[in-house]
């Protein structure tokens, strides 16, 4: 029996106003998407996600790697807040499930997530637990972050479902025995989740 539903944040609950994270940031900065992707696949991005470096340090690193002037930091600062929105339909769906299931947010995210979720990305009443990489110092698909999430929810792997838009993260969860859903679109995710919950 499922007890806990674990939700990824960016790409599942939080979405860009158009395109993908990398394509939209490349558009805003006037930079090649391949260069943006390279930076966000770098160890520096991991250090940002586990709060070893702060936002400004990462933003300046990003601009240096893209060979852009540091004056463009204001574009990045606006992008990381204003170019995203919380999907209200998914948020309402998550809240509706909390009557029966523990709801847990499991995300790779820098420390600013906590401030932004109080202002621009309000998700009040949606999650019982928030497990963020910046707090636990582990990054999906590292197995330890899933173990921390299960411990927080007091649930075994078989009692959990994990939803993420990155397949590598879903497969890591499944390797521990967690039920996994690779998010592609809203209707597909809900259909797969309802099937698991009704089994």
HURA-V448946 format. One record per helix or strand. SS is the DSSP state (a for helix, b for strand). FROM is the first residue (numbers start at 1). LEN is the number of residues. Records with the same first field share a line. If there is no record, write none. Layout:
SS=FROM-LEN + FROM-LEN
This chain:
b=4-4 + 10-1 + 14-3 + 84-3 + 102-6 + 129-4 + 160-5 + 179-4
a=21-9 + 33-8 + 43-7 + 55-11 + 70-13 + 88-10 + 113-4 + 133-4 + 143-11 + 157-3 + 167-8 + 186-13
